Amino acid sequence: MTEVSDIAVQLSNVKKQYGEAVALHDVSLTINDKEFFTLLGPSGCGKTTLLRIIAGFENVTAGSVFLHGKEIASLPANQRPVNTVFQQYSLFPHMSVEENVLFGLQMRKVPTSQASKRAKAMLELVQLENFASRLPSQLSGGQQQRVALARALAPEPEVLLLDEPLSALDLKLRQAMRIELKQIQEEAGITFIFVTHDQEEALTMSDRIAVMSAGNVQQIGTSHDIYDAPTNRFVADFIGESNLLDSEVVKIDGDRVQCLLPGGLHVSSTVSDNNSSIKPGTKGHLCIRPERLSVSNAADTNGNSLTGVVVRHIYLGTDTQLVVELTHGQTVQVRTQNSDQGLRLPAAGETVNLHIQSGGSRFLSA
Amino acid sequence: MSAAGERIKSYPGFGLLAATCLVLLYAPLLVVMVYSFNDSPSITRWGGFSLTWYVDVFTGVEAGKFKVAAWNSITIALMATVASTLIATSAAIGMTRSGQWRGKSASFALINLPIMVPEIVTAVATLIFFSAIGFKTGYLSILLAHIVFCIPFAYLPIAARLQGVSSSYEEAAIDLYASRWQAFRFVLLPILLPGIISGALLAFIVSLDDFLITNFVKGAGVETLPTAIFGAVKQGIKPNIMAISTLMLLVSILFVTVSWWIGRIGEKADAPVSE
């Protein structure tokens, strides 16, 4: 259990409605101090609304927002010690890079000499100290992004909010910025709340991730948790690739369950710990990641293998992807690393046995 | 751009059509400009180059009348510009930053209606209105009428610019601890300035050369430059009218050019975020 002082932001039962449309149903979550916390979800899931509520640009319909233990729901945006990096950066086009970074400090009436020292330090942090007198329009997208970061960090906010800040950059730059952002967060020692629809971004940078959909938080956990131990079908499907096979519980076996697949096959799998409602007869899905299935030539009779016909063999450079139609009609994806030289992968049309690696299957009731 | 330019030139008949348009539009102006430098008092016979009529404008028998009229025109135009630009800026911000509300389209139409209503109708209506409320026609009635019909001309460039300015600039300012006023003063206003200047210049020009409405609401004794010129022309066209017209044309061209140029600088300064 964390101490209250270790909690940067706490949302309790936050609801947001626009007329009839519900943007957030009933969101409660706790973000720890100095944590890199990500709100991840498809567009329209409410993640940006949640960020704007913390920033103070939107009012809650119901619920409370606490910043370091202090209720801030009624505090206007310009009095909250949080700053935002906007999706389109929104750098003031008529001000130089330095003036942009100084803006928040001037509004806070920080003495001039102290402010310019702070601005200089921020520009050094994002490695733009030589660009101080340029206009934003004279910078590349990546540089503008960093100015936006420096500008938001300059007034030493208690929490930094980032609204899909990397989405306007090209792939190479985006990948480089992920690592840099994480570094800057650690150096600055500030809580980051990062909004994205890009799961790779979320998995790379975050200490913890809240997966959202349709105005609800679906799961909160580390990158490992949400990838390896999704608690429901949405998370399993949204994060990475998943084979979701219709299945039914036949037997509870300690912390594992025996599941029945439509073809009559029994598979032993893990189950989410908070799912006490699961009992024999519960219907759901068996989630198996494509890389947790391995091709084996010999038929495996210990119960954790599937049989099917390869319908597609796709070479992807580092990996090969197989699309296999199982005997009962559902298709699964299989991913194998190509570095395994000795292994001959089956071509389309061949029958294969797919071994489910230990801990590689998970039963999801919802 | 250049490719399209070359293509349009290769259309059959383009040259002829362009030449016809140019002649129809500019030949009369050219004649006025050329004859303003005529040494002869005739308006059709060329008697050699001279600046006589320009000197006459400033020192001749009618100089006093023109001077008063020009002073009226300029002071009215300046005040109408300031007032209408202020109103137009507030209206533009109100219209673009207020989200959706009932009657928003109707308000937009109302703001811009004066451009669409035939000017003679506005002129007659304004005159009737002033006399109905017992408002004495004169300098003040001209000023009020000018403020009103200048509003849409100032509004359009400002609103057009504001449409292109994302509200996230103001949000960013407020996020960085600015009050609403500071967000407007330090962020929105400078970004909007090219649009505001464009709008103000347009309003100034429209006010400066308005004849119809002014003529209706000016009352006896008060003249602006256009009504003074019209009055002089009624007693026969003298080349000094051409000189005045040429001077006014120059002022107009100057203002329109500056307005266009400022608009372009504004566009360049905040080229949208690339990549």
Interface residues (C-beta under 8 A of the other chain):
Chain A: A55 G56 F57 P76 A77 N78 Q79 V82 N83 T84 F86 Q87 Q88 Y89 S90 L91 F92 P93 H94 F103 G104 M107 R108 L135 P136 S137 S140 G141 G142 Q144 R151 A152 P155 A168 L169 D170
Chain B: S166 S168 Y169 E171 A172 A173 I174 D175 L176 Y177 A178 S179 Q182 F186 V187 P190 I191 A269 D270 A271 V273 S274 E275
